[in-house]
Amino acid sequence: MIMKIVLNLVGLAFAGSIGMTCLILACALPQYGVWWPFLVCIFYVLAPLPTIIARRMTEQTGASSSNMDLAIFVTMGFVVSSFALPIVLARAPSNVPKATIEVGACYWTLAGNVVVYLTYIGFFVTLYQEDSDYSMW
């Protein structure tokens, strides 16, 4: 059973690296040439924090589920923002060329977002499973 956890975590690390590769391709390919899509990394860092903090508060104090509901709401705000940012940057007026990105970079960023957030979901499902299945004996 321990091997199953290790394989899950290795697979999640591989998926996360694929998501970050998509994001780096959105920035570094010569036809795109701007690094504005990389700003979604801020949302990657901020997205799991409210849920982690609320889960810790719920475990320690036994607080109601309203804390968890608020944390999920804030987390979804970060997730939606990470999808909205490249779309807004791609649809910005082209009279400000340094503040816009190409449509292809937007697609790469959106693909990276999907992979990274599916990896987050997989990590939380793996991390917070019931411990009864993973006993050594």
NORWOLIN-V10726 format. One line per field, one symbol per residue. phi: phi as a letter, one per 20 degrees, with the letter a starting at -180 (. if undefined). psi: psi as a letter, one per 20 degrees, with the letter a starting at -180 (. if undefined). burial: I if it has 24 or more other ideal C-beta (glycine too) atoms within 12 Angstrom, else O. A space follows every 10 residues. Layout:
# NORWOLIN-V10726
phi = ???
psi = ???
burial = ???
This chain:
# NORWOLIN-V10726
phi = .fffffffff ffffffffff ffffffeeff femcdfffff ffffffgfff fffffffffe dmffffffff ffffffffff ffefgfffff efgefdffdc cfffffffff fffffffffg fffffffdff fffdffd
psi = hhhggghghg hhhgghhggh ggghhhhiqh igjqjhhiii hghhghgigh ggghgghhhg ikrrihghgg ghggghgggh hhhhghgghh jqqjinhijr rrhhhggggh ghgggghhgg ghghgghkrp ihikqh.
burial = OOOOOOOIOO OIOOIIOOII OIIOIIIOOO OIOIOIIIII IOIIOOIIOI IIOIOOOOOO OOOOOOOOOO IOOIIOOIIO OIIOIIOOII OOOOOOOOOI IIOOIIIIII IIIIIIIOII OIIOOIOOOO OOOOOOO
